[in-house]
């Protein structure tokens, strides 16, 4: 049985292992170097401080994947928009775990009065594109050759989900 729950600090070694494997073996993250535990701990503490969710999928005490969202851009007028992340361990991909991890992000965004969720996805990542589209995300941009990894140019797609929140948007 798979349980989706809020991440705890004790989950960080598993979260780090999943993230670093994705950095080293996929184009899902446009980074070259693995992160350290200190970097992942700072990420975790920053999310907590800012009231941003981190969810994990757990089965039998093992973390199978994680999801979160963070700011889309730093300028104040973007305060109703976030960018999501969903990562599943290599041996668990294709089993529906991503679907379990994205649903609570959408719910949390609505409860937080956010209006748009952006997913930045490598254009060759068909599984992630299908996952996001199954939740109503629509492609809004296709950037050609904006990344370079594993000896080739990478295209990046932006998908967007518009929520019917906030109830009363405001400036400032």
C-alpha positions in Angstrom: 0.0 0.0 0.0 1.3 3.5 -0.9 0.7 6.4 1.5 1.0 10.0 0.5 1.9 12.3 3.4 3.8 15.5 4.2 7.5 15.0 4.1 9.5 15.0 7.3 13.2 15.8 7.8 13.9 12.1 8.3 12.9 11.6 4.6 15.6 13.9 3.3 18.2 11.1 2.6 15.7 9.3 0.4 14.6 12.5 -1.3 18.2 13.4 -1.9 18.9 10.0 -3.4 15.9 10.2 -5.8 16.8 13.8 -6.8 20.5 13.1 -7.4 19.7 10.0 -9.5 17.4 12.1 -11.6 20.2 14.7 -12.0 22.7 12.1 -13.0 20.6 9.9 -15.3 17.7 11.9 -16.8 16.9 15.3 -18.4 14.1 15.9 -15.9 16.4 18.4 -14.1 18.7 20.6 -16.0 21.5 20.4 -13.5 24.8 18.6 -13.9 26.1 18.1 -10.3 24.4 16.2 -7.5 23.2 18.1 -4.5 24.6 17.7 -1.0 22.6 16.9 2.1 23.1 20.5 3.3 21.6 21.8 0.0 18.6 19.5 0.3 18.1 20.4 3.9 18.2 24.1 3.1 15.6 23.5 0.4 13.4 21.6 2.9 13.7 24.3 5.5 13.0 27.0 3.0 9.8 25.2 1.9 8.7 24.9 5.5 9.5 28.5 6.3 7.5 29.7 3.3 4.6 27.4 4.0 5.1 25.4 0.8 4.1 21.7 0.6 6.4 18.7 0.2 4.7 15.4 -0.2 6.2 11.9 -0.3 4.9 8.6 -1.5 5.8 5.9 1.0 5.4 2.1 1.0 6.8 -0.2 3.6 8.9 2.5 5.1 10.5 3.3 1.7 10.2 6.7 0.0 9.2 6.1 -3.6 8.9 9.7 -4.8 8.2 13.2 -3.8 6.5 16.4 -5.0 6.5 20.0 -4.1 5.9 23.5 -5.6 7.7 26.7 -5.2 7.7 30.3 -6.6 7.5 30.6 -10.4 9.3 34.0 -10.5 10.6 36.3 -7.8 8.6 39.4 -8.6 5.5 40.2 -6.5 2.9 40.1 -9.3 3.7 36.4 -9.7 2.5 35.6 -6.1 -0.5 33.6 -7.4 1.7 31.3 -9.6 3.9 28.4 -8.6 6.0 25.9 -10.4 5.6 22.2 -9.4 8.0 19.3 -9.2 7.2 15.6 -9.2 10.0 13.0 -8.9 9.7 9.2 -8.6 12.6 6.8 -8.0 13.9 5.0 -11.0 12.6 1.6 -10.0 9.1 2.9 -9.2 8.4 4.9 -12.4 5.4 3.9 -14.5 3.4 2.6 -11.6 1.1 5.6 -11.1 3.0 7.2 -8.2 3.4 10.5 -10.0 -0.4 10.7 -10.2 -0.7 10.1 -6.5 1.9 12.9 -5.8 0.5 15.6 -8.1 -3.1 15.5 -6.8 -2.3 16.8 -3.3 -0.2 19.6 -4.9 -3.2 20.8 -6.9 -5.4 20.6 -3.8 -2.8 22.5 -1.6 -2.5 25.2 -4.3 -6.2 25.8 -4.3 -6.4 25.9 -0.5 -3.5 28.4 -0.6 -5.5 30.7 -3.0 -3.0 30.2 -5.8 -4.2 30.7 -9.4 -1.7 29.0 -11.8 0.6 26.0 -11.6 3.4 25.8 -14.1 5.1 22.6 -15.0 8.5 22.9 -16.7 9.1 19.6 -18.5 11.8 18.4 -20.9 10.1 18.0 -24.2 11.2 14.4 -24.5 9.7 13.4 -21.2 6.5 11.9 -22.6 5.5 10.3 -19.2 5.6 13.6 -17.4 3.8 15.4 -20.2 1.0 12.7 -20.2 0.8 12.9 -16.4 0.3 16.6 -16.3 -2.2 16.6 -19.2 -4.3 14.0 -17.3 -4.8 16.6 -14.6 -5.8 19.3 -17.1 -2.5 21.0 -17.6 -2.2 22.6 -21.1 0.9 23.3 -23.1 1.5 27.1 -23.2 5.1 27.2 -24.4 7.8 25.2 -26.2 11.3 26.6 -25.9 13.7 25.0 -28.4 17.3 24.1 -27.4 17.3 26.0 -24.1 19.2 23.3 -22.2 22.3 21.3 -22.9 22.9 18.0 -21.2 24.3 14.6 -22.1 25.9 16.0 -25.3 22.7 17.3 -26.8 20.4 20.3 -26.9 17.2 20.0 -24.9 13.8 21.5 -25.6 11.6 22.6 -22.6 7.9 22.8 -22.5 5.8 24.8 -20.1 2.4 23.4 -19.2 -0.1 25.4 -17.1 -3.1 24.6 -14.9 -5.4 27.5 -14.1 -7.3 27.2 -10.8 -10.5 29.1 -10.0 -8.8 30.8 -7.0 -8.0 33.2 -5.4 -11.4 34.3 -4.2 -10.3 37.9 -3.9 -7.0 38.7 -5.8 -5.2 41.8 -4.6 -2.0 43.7 -5.4 0.7 44.2 -2.8 
